[in-house]
Amino acid sequence: MPYVNIKITREGATPEQKARLIKGVSDLLYDVLGKDPALTFVVIDEVALEDWGVGGLPVEEHRRRRAGG
């Protein structure tokens, strides 16, 4: 029983996009490892931007620096 946890920032992933992620991950586990999609669990956690950090910075500040602002 594979369990996959996907964490994304809470920036408006649509239900359709989430469904594609769930199907894509399930299909990949089947293709690569032969795992039954009916026994594969995929959980998507959406995290607020203020709770996500990259390179020692809050993600919003990290993005501003990368964009040159």
C-alpha positions in Angstrom: 0.0 0.0 0.0 2.0 3.0 -1.2 1.3 6.3 0.6 2.4 9.5 -1.2 2.1 12.9 0.4 2.3 15.9 -1.9 2.8 19.3 -0.3 2.0 22.4 -2.4 1.5 26.1 -1.5 -2.0 27.2 -1.1 -2.2 29.2 -4.3 -5.2 28.0 -6.1 -4.5 24.5 -7.5 -7.8 23.5 -9.0 -9.7 20.3 -8.2 -8.9 19.2 -11.8 -5.2 19.8 -11.3 -5.3 17.9 -8.0 -7.1 15.0 -9.7 -4.4 14.9 -12.4 -1.7 14.8 -9.7 -3.4 11.9 -7.9 -3.9 9.9 -11.1 -0.4 10.7 -12.4 1.3 9.6 -9.1 -0.9 6.4 -9.0 -0.1 5.6 -12.6 3.7 6.2 -12.1 3.8 3.9 -9.1 2.0 1.2 -11.2 4.3 1.7 -14.2 7.6 1.8 -12.2 6.9 -0.5 -9.3 3.8 -2.5 -10.3 1.8 -1.1 -7.4 -2.0 -1.5 -7.7 -3.6 2.0 -8.0 -6.6 0.7 -6.0 -4.2 0.3 -3.0 -2.3 3.6 -3.5 -3.1 6.5 -1.2 -2.2 10.0 -2.4 -2.7 13.0 0.0 -2.3 16.6 -1.1 -1.6 19.1 1.7 -1.9 22.8 0.9 0.4 24.9 3.0 0.0 28.7 3.5 2.9 30.7 2.0 3.8 32.1 5.4 4.4 28.5 6.5 6.8 27.6 3.7 10.4 28.4 3.4 13.1 28.1 0.8 16.8 28.7 1.2 16.4 30.1 4.7 13.7 32.6 3.6 10.0 32.7 3.6 8.9 31.6 0.1 7.5 35.1 -0.8 10.8 36.8 0.0 12.7 34.1 -1.8 10.5 34.6 -4.9 11.0 38.4 -4.8 14.8 38.0 -4.6 14.8 35.6 -7.5 12.7 38.0 -9.6 15.2 40.8 -8.8 12.8 42.7 -6.6 
